[in-house]
Structures are given as C-alpha cells and as structure tokens.
Amino acid sequence: MLITGAGGQLGAALREVFPEADARTREELDVTRPLVVETDLVLHAAAWTDVDGAEAHPEAAEEVNLVGTRNVVALDAPVAYFSTDYVFDGTKREPYLESDEPRPLSVYGRSKLAGEQEVREGWIVRSSWLFGWTGNNFVRTMLELGRERDEVSVVADQVGCPTYVGHLAQATRELLSLPGGVWHVAAEGECTWAEFAQAIFEEGGLDCRVREITTEELGRPAPRPAYSVIRSEREGAPRLPHWREGLRACLERLG
C-alpha cells in the first residue's frame, strides 16, 4: 500500500491508521512526475489544497490535482482519491449526495473534479472542511488568533461539515472493504465558519469574540459554495462522529 502526500494533515492521519503502508511525502514522491513504484493500492492524499492560491496559479493546481492523479492512476493499482465538497456550487439547500451533479465554482474545485475523472478503479472519497493536528487549517489558525486577539471576524454565510482527519482516515479503512465509486464521507452535523470558530474558542478555553461577516466582506479571490454539506445515499457508507467530537479529539492531540 502506498500513501501519497504523507506530509500533509490527511496523510499524517492515514499513516497512523495504515502503519503498514509505504508513506511518501512530497519530497520523497513528486506525483507531478511519472512514478515508478510497485504497489497494490494507493491512498492518494497528495493535493494542491490552497483554494485561493489556485485562482492565481491555475496551471500549478492542475498539475498537482489532475496530472498528479493521472500519474498515480498509471501505477495500475486501485486508488482511493480524496476529493472535496467544493466540487459543488452551493446552490442546493439540503445535503449534496453522490448522485448530485458537480458544478465547481473555483479553479481548485475544477482541478479536484478533473482528478476524480482520472480514477478508473477505486474510490473517490469526497469530504468537507478538513482539519487536523498538523499543517495549515482553520482550527490551528483560530487557536493562534484567539491567543493574540480579543475579536476575530469570520464568515457566517457559508455552511459545511468540518471533518477531523483522524476520523476520515479511520473511515477509509472501512471504505476499502466496500465497492468502489464515489462516496461522501464527512462529519455529522453542520455549521458556519463563524459557528465553528466560536466552538474552537469555547473548547480551547480562549476568551475571544467572533464577529460575523459575509463572504463578500472577506473578499477572498476564490468563490466558495454557500452550502456544501455532503451526505451519503449509498448503503453501508461509513458514519463519522459529529464535527464537535472531532474538534475535541483534535484539541486533545494539540495539547
């Protein structure tokens, strides 16, 4: 078994759940180049994940998310490809299911969807708002800001389901015993980014206020779906704990 992107937050979680795997970081295995690796299964966590950066560097995002996936698929082994809720446009007001048609708004979303379309054999695992104890993510950013400031401004008009990478990695082992195809695997519950930030401060014991703002006020380069909660309609789909349980588990790891 091969894990790509083992240096990232999801890759770190996969390494713990699959200690028997050959886990390679970006420095050890550059997926944008043709690969020569013998393996029976690939957990493909390597990805361009900078949503705003992809708008400025679309070719670089495509090289990692599309070409990189094509190179992984060329190893002729089943692939578990980790994708995103950002393949949807957010106009739906109830959870997106596997049968819903993707309509990505951003370069990042389009590049991840293009990667999905490269997978011939295996599992396309869409998840949402990932966070963990390593890497750059919303939880670690809010903890840092909450220690420095009395108030932070956070978007309150985007809704998703924050998913702890430890729970997603555990669900992946379960998923490998199920048929291939597209699977939606995300934490139970839903919230806005502002509600998530408030929970981080509460669970982390930080005295910091959350000022709710709009996506337009934030003014980020990449458009985001206003509603990107995902759920599975497939029989036997893994069920993850509530996002707040994931938050507590992550904070425990962070000490």
PyMOL commands that set and color helices and strands:
alter all, ss='L'
color gray80, all
select helices_A, chain A and resi 9-17+51-56+58-73+85-87+107-116+138-148+165-175+193-204+215-218+243-254
alter helices_A, ss='H'
color red, helices_A
select strands_A, chain A and resi 2-4+22-23+42-44+79-84+122-127+130-131+151-155+159-160+163-164+181-184+191-192+209-213
alter strands_A, ss='S'
color yellow, strands_A
deselect
rebuild
show_as cartoon
